[in-house]
Amino acid sequence: MKPRIPLRKRLLVRLLLASALIAVCSVAATAWLAVTTTTRALKQEQGQDLKADTRILARLSGYAATHPDWKGVQDLVRDLAGQTGRRIALTAADRTLIADSASRRTPLPPQPAATVDPLHTDTYTQPGAQLSGVDPRAVGPYMLPAKERDQLDAIARKRRLCYDQHGVSMIKIERTRSGRPVLINTDKTDASDLFPNECGGMWPTEDPTRTERKALDVLMQGTRACMDRKGLDSGSSFFLNIDPRVSKSLGVVAQFGLRRASDRGEDLRRIQSCADSALPVQLDPYVAPVAQLFLGIGDQAASRFDMSPANKAKIVGAAALVLAFTVAVTAVVATRLVRPLRALTEAAQQPPELHVRVPLTTRDETGILAEAFNDLTERRERLEAQRKAMVSDIAHELRSPLTNIRGWLEVTRDGLVDPDPALLGSLHEEALVLQRIIDDLQDLAAADAGTLRLHREPVRAGELLDQVAAAHRVAADAAGVALGTEAHGDPWLHADPVRMRQALGNLVSNALRHTPAGGTVTLAARRDGDRAVFTVTDTGTGIAPEDLPHVFDRFWRAEKSRSRRTGGSGLGLAIVRHLVAAHGGTAEAASEPGGGAEFTLRLPAAPPPEDG
C-alpha cells in the first residue's frame, strides 16, 4: 500500500511554498519601492505641474483683464511655454485658434484645461481668491488718470508725515490696481487703531475721484435696473465702499458695495447681489473675450523626472535585503531537503556487506525514499542470508550422495567389497539422488531466469490425478499410506502435462513423507468458476502456524533435525510454486498442528476439446 503523505509535508508543496514566499517578498518589496518612489516623484511632478498651470492661467487671466482683446498674446504664450515646458494653446469658444506655442497643424488636446474669463474666475487659483468672481486686475473705467493719482499721492504723503510726527512709523504707501494710493501697516495687520484722528484714515480721501464717480454712476444705473426688476427700493444714494483690509493684499481695485442705513438682512444681500451682477456687465468692454486654455506635455524629449540618489539608494538597499532573504530561505530549504539525500548517498556508498540503514527524520517523499532504501537493505540482507544458506544447503545435499558414492568406490577399488548387484544398486540410487537435486536446481534456475518452457495442451484433471497416483502407488504402499483420488466435475485445463505431474508429484511425495503408516493422502480436483482447483490432503502431523509462510521457501524444513534423504532436498515445494506461477496459477498451504495439511493449486480452467 502506497503511504499517504500529508499535504503540508509533501516535497512539491514545500518547494512551492518556499518559491511563493520568496516571490511574495520580492513582489512586495518591488511594489513598495515602485509605489513610494513613483508616488513621491509624481507628487513632486504634479506639484510642479500644478504650480506651472496656475502660473499660466494667472498670467493669461491677467492679460485678458487688462486688454480688450487677444491681439499680441502670442508672445506671452511662447514666453510661458518656454518657462514651463508646457504646450499652451488659446482658442475661442468655437475652437478658433487664438494663439499656440506648438507648430501649426499640431492637434489640440481632447479637453481644455481651463476657461480664461476674467469676469467669471471660478477656476482662478491665484493665492487669495477674489470675492466677487471678477479678476481683481480688471479695473476698466476705474483706472485713475495720472493727474488724479498725483493728487491722491500728495494727500497720502501728507498723512504719512502726520503719522510720523505722532510716532506711528510702521506705515507705508501702496497702490491698488486702479492706481489709488493706500496707507497700510507694514506687518499687514489691521492698523486702524494706530491712525490718529487729526491725521485722517488710511485712504487719502474716502470720496471717489471724478473718474471713479463717473464709473460708479454707470454701475449704479445697472444696479438700480436690477433692483427695479426685483422690486427693491432704488431711491437710496449709493457710495463706493473701500475696505483697506481686502484691497492691496488681495490685489482688487476695491469692493464696490451698496449700503443704506435703513437696509438690513435679506434686502441688503439682494441689493449687493445686484451690484455684483452689474459690475461684470460694466467691465465687459474693457476685457478680452472668453477663451479656452489647452495645456499639453510640450516638446521636451527628456523624462518628466529623474531618479534621485536617495531613491536609487533605497532601491539598491531593498534589492540587497530581498536577495539576502532569498538566499537565506533557499539555504534553509535546500539544507533540509539535501540532508536526508546526503545520508542516503553516504549509506549507498558503504560496502554492501555492512547493510547500512538511514534514520527516518521526515515523512515526506524523502522520508518515504529513506524507508524504501531501508526496506531494500533489509531485503538484500535477507536475500544474502538466504543465498549463503542455499549455498550451504546445496553443498550439504550434494556432499551426502557424493560421499557415499566415493566411499563405496574406494573400498571396491581396494578389494574390500565385491561389486555385487546390491552395491551397484545402492550406487545407482545415490546417483539418482544427485540427478534429482541437479534437476531441481536446474528447474529453479530456469524459473528464476524466465526461461522455463511449457508445452501446453488440453489436459483432463481426472486423468492427471490418476497418472500421479499410479506413479506414487508403490511408495505409498511401502509407507503404509492409503493414496486416493477424487474428481468432481472432471475439469479441463490448458497446461503442460509433464510439468503438472511434476508439481502434483512433489506435493504427493511431501505428503507421503509426513504421513505416518495407516494415514491417508487424497488427490482431488474440481471446478471453481473459471478456475481448476487441485488439492493434496494428508492426515499427517501438520504444520505449525508460524511455519506456514515459509513452506514454499527453498531448502526450508519444519523439522531441522530430519535427515536429508528422508526429508528430501528442500526444493520440491519451491519448484511447485514456480511451476504453478508459470501456468498463471497460485499455490497455497493450510494446516493445523496434528490435523494434517492441505495444499491447494488454482489454475485457469479451459473448455473441453471439441473431440473430447
Stockholm file with secondary structure:
# STOCKHOLM 1.0

chainA/1-612         MKPRIPLRKRLLVRLLLASALIAVCSVAATAWLAVTTTTRALKQEQGQDLKADTRILARLSGYAATHPDWKGVQDLVRDLAGQTGRRIALTAADRTLIADSASRRTPLPPQPAATVDPLHTDTYTQPGAQLSGVDPRAVGPYMLPAKERDQLDAIARKRRLCYDQHGVSMIKIERTRSGRPVLINTDKTDASDLFPNECGGMWPTEDPTRTERKALDVLMQGTRACMDRKGLDSGSSFFLNIDPRVSKSLGVVAQFGLRRASDRGEDLRRIQSCADSALPVQLDPYVAPVAQLFLGIGDQAASRFDMSPANKAKIVGAAALVLAFTVAVTAVVATRLVRPLRALTEAAQQPPELHVRVPLTTRDETGILAEAFNDLTERRERLEAQRKAMVSDIAHELRSPLTNIRGWLEVTRDGLVDPDPALLGSLHEEALVLQRIIDDLQDLAAADAGTLRLHREPVRAGELLDQVAAAHRVAADAAGVALGTEAHGDPWLHADPVRMRQALGNLVSNALRHTPAGGTVTLAARRDGDRAVFTVTDTGTGIAPEDLPHVFDRFWRAEKSRSRRTGGSGLGLAIVRHLVAAHGGTAEAASEPGGGAEFTLRLPAAPPPEDG
#=GR chainA/1-612 SS CCCCCCGGGCHHHHHHHHHHHHHHHHHHHHHHHHHHHHHHHHHHHHHHHHHHHHHHHHHHHHHHHHCSSCTTHHHHHHHHHHHHCCEEEEECTTCCEEEESSCTTCCCCSSCSEEECTTSCTTCCSSSCCSSSSCTTCCGGGCCCHHHHHHHHHHHHHHHHHHHHTTCCCEEEEECTTSCEEEEETTSSCCGGGSCGGGCCSSSCSSCCHHHHHHHHHHHHHHHHHHHHHTCCCCSCCCCCCCGGGSTTTTCSCCCCCCCTTCCHHHHHHHHHHHHHHHHHHHGGGSCCCEEEEEECCSCCSCSCCCCHHHHHHHHHHHHHHHHHHHHHHHHHHHHHHHHHHHHHHHHTSCGGGCCCCCCCCSSHHHHHHHHHHHHHHHHHHHHHHHHHHHHHHHHHHHHHHHHHHHHHHHHHTTSSCCCHHHHHHHHHHHHHHHHHHHHHHHHHHHHHTCCCCCCEEEEHHHHHHHHHHHTHHHHHHHTCEEEEEEESCCEEEECHHHHHHHHHHHHHHHHHTSCTTCEEEEEEEEETTEEEEEEEECSSCCCGGGGGGTTSTTCCSCTTSCHHHHCCSCHHHHHHHHHHHTTCEEEEEECTTSCEEEEEEEEEECCCTTC
#=GC SS_cons         CCCCCCGGGCHHHHHHHHHHHHHHHHHHHHHHHHHHHHHHHHHHHHHHHHHHHHHHHHHHHHHHHHCSSCTTHHHHHHHHHHHHCCEEEEECTTCCEEEESSCTTCCCCSSCSEEECTTSCTTCCSSSCCSSSSCTTCCGGGCCCHHHHHHHHHHHHHHHHHHHHTTCCCEEEEECTTSCEEEEETTSSCCGGGSCGGGCCSSSCSSCCHHHHHHHHHHHHHHHHHHHHHTCCCCSCCCCCCCGGGSTTTTCSCCCCCCCTTCCHHHHHHHHHHHHHHHHHHHGGGSCCCEEEEEECCSCCSCSCCCCHHHHHHHHHHHHHHHHHHHHHHHHHHHHHHHHHHHHHHHHTSCGGGCCCCCCCCSSHHHHHHHHHHHHHHHHHHHHHHHHHHHHHHHHHHHHHHHHHHHHHHHHHTTSSCCCHHHHHHHHHHHHHHHHHHHHHHHHHHHHHTCCCCCCEEEEHHHHHHHHHHHTHHHHHHHTCEEEEEEESCCEEEECHHHHHHHHHHHHHHHHHTSCTTCEEEEEEEEETTEEEEEEEECSSCCCGGGGGGTTSTTCCSCTTSCHHHHCCSCHHHHHHHHHHHTTCEEEEEECTTSCEEEEEEEEEECCCTTC
//
